[in-house]
Amino acid sequence: MPELTNPFRPGAGHQPPYLAGRREERQRVLQLLQQQTVIENAVITGLRGVGKTVLLDSLKPAVTDRNWIWIGTDLNESASISEDNIATRLCTDLSIATSTVVVSSVTRRTVGFAAEETGEPNTLTYAGLQGIYDRTPGLPLDKLKAVIELSWGALSMAGHHGIVFAYDEAQNLADHAQKEQYPLSLLLDTFQSLQKKGLPVLLLLAGLPTLFPKLVQARTFSERMFRSIFLNRLSESESREAILKPIEDNDSVRLSAESVGTVIRLSGGYPYFIQFICREVYDAFIRRLDKGEQASVPVADIERKLDNDFFAGRWAKTTDRQRDLLSVIAQLASRDEEFTVQEIVEKARELSSKGFSSSHASQMLAALSTQGLVFKNRHGRYLFAVPLLAGYIRRQHPIA
């Protein structure tokens, strides 16, 4: 038997062999490109492993096919340290699109400074954009607007329809009032102002569910500025496609309906876990078929590997008392959906004499939110920020 390559690719943002579902979400974003004047942007949120990065990456070809320019990358914490840092991030990313664009001295004078007559073509490299930023008078908002406005003036001459600024991990953005630095507000103010002037620049942000509340906290107009798209787990039919499509032409590995159902149950419909589990299943099937053995889904082995690789590191960062609270949450009927402080308090009282007061539970949930284990949604309810975490807790740390 020739060596077979495992088609499944679990990883941080790795494109799956087949992108199941997400048609509606893709269409909702692409519809924004049809705006005559950009008044609505998009923010894509969801739990870890739900496919935000994959969806974002899948949009790039469709955006460029519509003659829009795609600009973007991940936003790490360093981009959010100061207003200058976020401006540098945007200038760096924008320069990739503008570095081959030749601009006239007349165009360059439109932003209020003298052009340099060198006899050579003037191009908008990073150094050129940074120079515009530095020499434009006013606040960082005025400077950043000048850079983007001039860049669009040059890019539009090539017949482009607009620019999409797409940023992943945008939950890392934050204002720092104590340091008088407001990089998140600067980003929002810049795009709102440019869009009011009619520039076809669209902001597309992706991140954890804490992102949208942060946007609204920074600028209340964010509720009207963004179309919020929350990615849920895949449906049963979509999960089945994600499992079977990558191996439909493979005659060596065939999954029974029972095996497919087991993968769907174990994964909870989360794309990352489908890739992770299917990779393990594929390898296990090949090994057992080579030995002439009956192939089946090794549930215990997969759960053990998933626990060690994905959950254990996060659990190790919690205190004993936080683990008590999380173990109580894992016993709730709504553990995989939304839960409230009151439900936690009542369940703790039912399970143990060492319970939690409402104020204590709220304080601990706030700390766990900072650690990225839970988050509070817009309706004042909480959810696990890590998919399937409740199952791990119930397996490894059951309440006696």
C-alpha positions in Angstrom: 0.0 0.0 0.0 1.5 3.4 -0.9 2.1 5.9 1.9 -1.0 8.0 2.4 -0.8 11.6 3.5 -3.1 12.6 6.3 -5.3 15.4 4.9 -6.4 16.9 8.2 -4.6 19.9 9.6 -5.3 21.0 13.2 -3.5 24.1 14.1 -3.8 27.8 14.8 -5.5 29.2 11.8 -4.4 26.4 9.4 -6.7 26.1 6.4 -8.7 22.8 6.5 -8.7 20.6 3.5 -12.4 21.5 3.1 -14.1 24.6 4.5 -17.5 23.3 5.7 -20.3 25.8 6.4 -19.7 29.5 6.9 -21.5 30.4 3.6 -23.9 32.7 5.3 -21.2 34.4 7.3 -19.0 34.9 4.2 -21.9 36.4 2.3 -22.7 38.8 5.1 -19.2 40.2 5.0 -19.0 40.3 1.2 -22.3 42.2 1.0 -20.5 45.1 2.8 -18.4 45.6 -0.3 -21.6 46.7 -2.2 -22.1 49.8 -0.1 -22.0 53.0 -2.1 -20.8 54.8 1.0 -19.2 52.6 3.7 -21.3 53.0 6.9 -21.0 49.5 8.2 -18.0 47.4 9.0 -17.7 43.9 10.3 -16.5 42.2 13.5 -16.2 38.4 13.6 -16.1 36.8 17.0 -16.3 33.4 18.5 -14.7 30.9 20.8 -11.2 29.6 20.2 -11.2 26.8 17.7 -14.4 27.9 16.0 -12.7 29.0 12.8 -12.4 32.8 12.9 -8.9 32.9 11.3 -9.8 30.3 8.7 -12.9 32.4 7.7 -10.9 35.6 7.6 -8.3 34.0 5.3 -11.0 32.5 3.1 -12.4 36.0 2.4 -9.2 37.4 1.0 -9.5 35.9 -2.5 -13.2 36.8 -2.8 -12.4 40.4 -1.8 -9.5 40.8 -4.2 -11.7 39.2 -7.0 -14.1 42.1 -6.5 -11.2 44.5 -7.1 -10.8 45.6 -3.5 -7.3 45.7 -1.9 -6.9 43.4 1.1 -4.6 44.6 3.9 -4.1 43.0 7.3 -2.3 40.7 9.7 -2.6 39.6 13.3 -2.8 42.3 16.0 -0.5 41.4 18.9 -0.2 43.3 22.2 2.7 45.4 21.0 0.5 47.1 18.4 -1.8 48.3 21.2 0.9 49.8 23.4 0.5 53.3 22.1 -1.2 55.4 19.4 2.1 55.6 17.4 2.4 51.8 17.5 -1.1 51.2 16.0 -0.3 53.9 13.4 3.0 52.2 12.6 1.1 48.9 12.2 -1.3 50.4 9.7 1.5 52.2 7.8 3.5 49.0 7.5 0.6 47.0 6.2 -0.6 49.7 3.9 2.9 50.1 2.4 2.7 46.5 1.0 -0.1 47.7 -1.3 1.4 51.2 -2.1 5.1 50.5 -2.4 4.8 49.9 -6.2 2.5 52.9 -6.8 4.1 55.9 -8.4 2.7 59.2 -7.3 3.1 62.7 -8.7 4.5 65.6 -6.8 1.0 67.2 -7.2 -0.5 64.3 -5.4 2.0 64.5 -2.6 1.4 68.3 -2.1 -2.2 67.6 -1.4 -1.3 66.6 2.2 0.3 69.9 3.0 4.1 69.5 2.5 6.5 70.1 -0.4 7.3 67.4 -2.8 10.9 66.3 -3.3 11.9 66.6 -6.9 14.5 63.9 -7.3 14.1 63.0 -11.0 13.1 59.5 -9.9 9.6 58.1 -9.6 8.0 58.8 -6.2 6.6 55.6 -4.6 4.7 55.2 -1.4 7.1 52.9 0.5 6.9 52.4 4.2 9.4 55.2 4.6 7.3 57.5 2.5 4.1 56.8 4.4 5.9 57.2 7.8 7.3 60.5 6.5 3.8 61.7 5.7 2.7 60.7 9.1 5.6 62.5 10.8 5.3 65.7 8.8 1.5 66.1 8.9 0.5 68.7 11.5 -2.0 67.9 14.2 -2.9 64.9 16.4 -2.2 61.2 15.6 -5.8 61.1 14.2 -4.9 63.8 11.7 -1.7 62.1 10.8 -3.2 58.7 10.2 -6.1 60.0 8.2 -3.6 61.9 6.0 -1.6 58.7 5.3 -4.7 56.6 4.4 -6.3 59.3 2.4 -3.2 59.9 0.3 -2.7 56.2 -0.2 -6.3 55.7 -1.4 -5.9 58.7 -3.8 -3.0 56.9 -5.4 -4.5 53.4 -5.3 -7.8 54.6 -6.8 -5.9 55.7 -9.9 -5.3 52.0 -10.6 -9.0 51.3 -10.7 -9.4 49.6 -7.3 -12.9 49.9 -5.6 -11.7 50.2 -2.1 -9.5 48.9 0.7 -10.3 46.3 3.3 -8.2 46.5 6.5 -8.6 43.0 8.0 -7.1 42.3 11.4 -7.2 39.1 13.4 -6.7 38.7 17.2 -8.2 42.2 17.5 -9.2 41.5 21.1 -5.6 42.5 22.0 -6.5 46.1 21.2 -7.1 48.3 24.2 -6.9 51.9 25.4 -4.6 52.8 28.3 -6.1 55.8 30.1 -3.5 55.7 32.8 -0.8 56.3 30.2 -2.9 58.7 28.1 -2.7 56.4 25.1 -5.8 55.4 23.2 -4.8 53.2 20.2 -8.2 51.4 20.0 -10.1 54.7 20.0 -7.6 56.1 17.4 -8.4 53.2 15.1 -12.1 53.6 15.4 -12.0 57.4 15.1 -9.8 57.2 12.0 -12.1 54.9 10.1 -15.3 56.6 11.2 -13.9 59.9 10.0 -12.6 58.6 6.7 -15.9 56.8 6.0 -17.8 60.0 6.7 -15.7 61.7 4.0 -16.8 59.0 1.6 -13.5 57.0 1.4 -14.2 53.3 0.5 -12.1 51.9 3.4 -13.7 49.0 5.3 -12.5 47.7 8.7 -12.8 43.9 9.3 -11.9 42.7 12.8 -11.8 39.2 14.2 -11.3 38.1 17.7 -12.6 36.5 20.9 -16.1 37.4 22.1 -14.6 40.0 24.4 -13.8 42.1 21.3 -17.2 43.7 20.6 -17.8 44.9 24.1 -14.3 46.5 24.1 -15.2 48.3 20.9 -18.4 49.7 22.3 -16.7 50.7 25.6 -14.0 52.6 23.6 -16.5 54.4 21.4 -20.3 54.0 21.8 -20.8 54.6 18.1 -19.2 51.2 17.5 -22.6 49.5 17.9 -23.8 51.4 14.8 -20.4 51.1 13.0 -20.1 47.3 13.0 -22.1 44.3 11.8 -21.4 41.7 14.5 -21.0 38.1 13.3 -20.7 35.5 15.9 -19.4 32.1 14.8 -21.2 29.2 16.3 -20.2 25.5 16.1 -20.9 23.7 12.8 -24.3 22.0 12.4 -24.4 18.2 12.2 -24.6 18.2 8.4 -21.7 20.7 8.1 -19.6 18.7 10.6 -20.2 15.6 8.5 -19.0 17.4 5.4 -15.9 18.6 7.2 -15.1 14.9 8.1 -16.0 13.2 4.9 -15.1 15.6 2.1 -11.3 15.4 2.6 -11.3 11.6 2.3 -14.1 11.1 -0.3 -11.5 10.0 -2.9 -9.6 7.8 -0.6 -10.4 4.2 -1.0 -8.2 3.1 1.9 -10.0 4.9 4.7 -13.7 4.7 4.9 -15.6 5.9 8.0 -18.8 4.2 9.0 -21.9 6.3 10.0 -21.2 5.2 13.5 -17.6 6.5 13.4 -18.7 9.8 11.9 -21.2 10.2 14.6 -18.6 9.5 17.2 -16.3 12.2 15.8 -19.2 14.7 15.7 -20.0 14.0 19.3 -16.4 14.3 20.5 -15.8 17.5 18.5 -18.9 19.2 19.5 -19.0 20.6 16.0 -16.0 22.9 16.6 -13.8 23.0 13.4 -10.5 22.8 15.2 -11.5 19.7 17.2 -12.9 18.1 14.0 -9.5 18.5 12.4 -7.7 17.3 15.6 -9.8 14.2 16.1 -10.0 13.3 12.4 -6.2 13.5 12.1 -5.9 11.0 15.0 -8.7 8.8 13.6 -7.1 8.8 10.2 -3.7 7.7 11.6 -5.3 5.1 13.8 -7.3 3.6 10.9 -4.2 3.3 8.7 -2.2 1.6 11.5 -4.9 -0.9 12.2 -5.7 -1.6 8.6 -2.0 -2.3 7.9 -2.1 -4.9 10.7 -5.4 -6.4 9.3 -7.3 -5.3 12.4 -10.8 -3.9 12.6 -10.6 -0.1 12.6 -12.7 2.0 15.1 -12.5 5.4 16.6 -10.1 5.3 19.6 -12.1 7.5 21.8 -10.2 7.1 25.1 -6.8 7.7 23.4 -8.1 10.8 21.5 -9.6 12.3 24.7 -6.4 11.7 26.6 -4.3 13.4 23.9 -6.7 16.3 23.6 -6.7 16.8 27.3 -2.9 16.9 27.4 -2.4 19.0 24.3 -5.2 21.5 24.6 -6.7 21.7 28.1 -4.1 20.8 30.6 -1.9 23.9 30.1 -4.9 26.3 30.6 -6.1 24.4 33.7 -2.6 24.5 35.3 -2.8 28.3 35.5 -5.8 28.3 37.8 -5.8 28.3 41.6 -7.4 25.6 43.8 -10.4 27.8 44.6 -10.9 28.8 40.9 -10.9 25.1 40.1 -13.6 24.5 42.7 -15.7 27.2 40.9 -15.0 25.8 37.4 -15.9 22.3 38.6 -19.2 23.6 39.8 -19.9 25.3 36.5 -19.0 22.0 34.7 -21.9 20.3 36.5 -24.5 22.9 35.3 -27.0 21.7 32.7 -26.1 24.9 30.7 -22.4 24.4 31.0 -21.9 24.3 27.3 -24.1 27.4 26.7 -24.7 30.4 29.0 -24.8 30.4 32.8 -25.3 33.0 35.5 -23.8 33.8 38.9 -27.0 32.8 40.6 -27.0 29.4 38.9 -23.4 28.8 40.0 -24.2 29.8 43.6 -27.2 27.5 43.7 -25.4 24.6 42.2 -22.4 25.0 44.6 -24.8 25.0 47.6 -26.4 21.8 46.2 -23.0 20.1 45.6 -20.9 21.2 48.6 -21.0 22.9 51.9 -18.1 25.1 50.8 -20.1 27.3 48.5 -19.7 30.7 46.9 -21.4 34.0 47.6 -22.7 36.0 44.6 -20.0 38.6 45.1 -17.2 36.0 45.5 -18.3 34.2 42.4 -18.5 37.4 40.4 -14.9 38.4 41.5 -13.6 35.0 40.5 -15.4 35.0 37.2 -13.8 38.4 36.5 -10.3 36.9 37.2 -11.0 33.9 35.0 -12.1 36.2 32.3 -8.8 37.9 32.4 -7.1 34.5 32.1 -9.2 33.8 29.0 -11.2 30.9 30.5 -14.6 32.5 30.6 -16.2 35.6 29.2 -19.2 37.8 29.9 -21.5 38.4 27.0 -23.6 41.5 26.4 -26.6 40.1 28.3 -24.6 39.7 31.5 -24.3 36.0 31.3 -21.1 34.0 31.2 -19.8 31.3 28.9 -16.7 29.1 28.8 -14.2 30.8 26.4 -12.6 27.5 25.6 -14.8 25.0 23.8 -15.4 21.6 25.4 -13.6 22.7 28.6 -16.5 21.5 30.7 -16.0 18.0 29.4 -12.3 18.1 30.4 -13.2 19.2 33.9 -15.8 16.5 34.3 -13.3 13.9 33.1 -10.3 15.0 35.1 -11.6 16.9 38.1 -15.0 15.6 39.0 -16.7 16.8 42.2 -16.7 14.0 44.8 
